[in-house]
């Protein structure tokens, strides 16, 4: 969306007074085309996020934020939600602080401890979904996991044996059905100038499987390093998360291993669908994950 289009959307709202101050938000050289900063120091500055009204993940998140238990005030909540001309306009206060991206990475484990506490306080009965579920919903976590495993196994080369894969993936079902933050990457984390830990992107707050929040954890470094992923701090983040949950180390290792394996299957499916498959590389990654037992 261009700034001129946003100016039109904001007309006849209480934010019309700020249309002369609209700017795109940029992070690490990337300019977001649906995320804007408006306002001045006085009376205030705000973040505007624009999404289409039929965006299911956004509408789900809005509903979940109303019902969630957030006694840590971990989630940066919307100040206003405006529906207009087929769009949802999400307004939140502008936060000042720092993000654990290029520096301040030592704070990452504390974010995962906060995440675990949030999950514990928001156990759910369903229906469940995922950003990988193609807008499908499932009554139980087991149904969600079975659907995804079956979907990805169809793309595995015939030369790869699946018995051990099946056994490892079963440990996904030992995860927790709860309200999750499925886009848990460093660009969505902030420590405010008041020292508060905040999760600042609320688009994927959905009923799902807690293990699915580990997508941006790059334990093995299989792919090119990306700024929003978590690398050297992986073990400390996993440890902080499962210690806060009170999960035994052995059980935690099995669950982590299961999700790491699922990540390889997701990658394989993506490569094949993009006609860029690499059977030897996928075989090597599967072997690496299956042979690795201790993650924390």
SULCORBEL-V53333 format. One record per backbone hydrogen bond with DSSP energy under -1.0 kcal/mol. CO is the residue of the C=O (numbers start at 1). NH is the residue of the N-H. Records with the same first field share a line. If there is no record, write none. Layout:
BEGIN
CO->NH + NH
END
This chain:
BEGIN
2->6
3->7
4->8
5->9
6->10
10->13
13->16
15->18
16->19
18->21
23->37
25->32
27->30
30->27
34->50
35->25
36->48
37->23
38->46
44->40
45->94
46->38
47->92
48->36
49->90
51->88
52->55
55->59
56->60
57->61
58->62
59->63
60->64
61->65
62->66
63->67
64->68
70->73
74->199
80->91
82->89
84->87
86->53
87->84
88->51
89->82
90->49
91->79 + 80
92->47
96->193
98->191
99->101
104->107
105->108
107->111
108->112
109->113
110->114
111->115
112->116
113->117
114->118
115->119
116->120
117->121
119->122
122->179
128->138
130->133
133->136
138->128
140->144
141->145
142->146
143->147
144->148
145->149
146->150
147->151
148->152
149->153
150->154
152->155
153->156
157->160
162->166
163->167
164->168
165->169
166->170
168->171
169->172
170->173
171->174
172->175
176->210
177->124
178->208
180->206
183->185
185->188
186->189
188->200
190->198
191->98
192->195
196->192
198->190
199->76
204->182 + 206
206->180
207->129
208->178
209->212
210->213
211->214
214->217
216->230
226->229
228->186
230->218
231->234
233->237
234->238
235->239
236->240
237->241
238->242
239->243
240->244
241->245
242->246 + 247
248->252
249->253
250->254
251->255
252->256
253->257
254->258
255->259
256->260
257->261
258->262
259->263
260->264
261->265
262->266
263->267
264->268
265->269
266->270
267->271
268->272
269->273
270->274
271->276
272->275
278->282
279->283
280->284
281->285
282->286
283->287
284->288
285->289
286->290
287->291
END
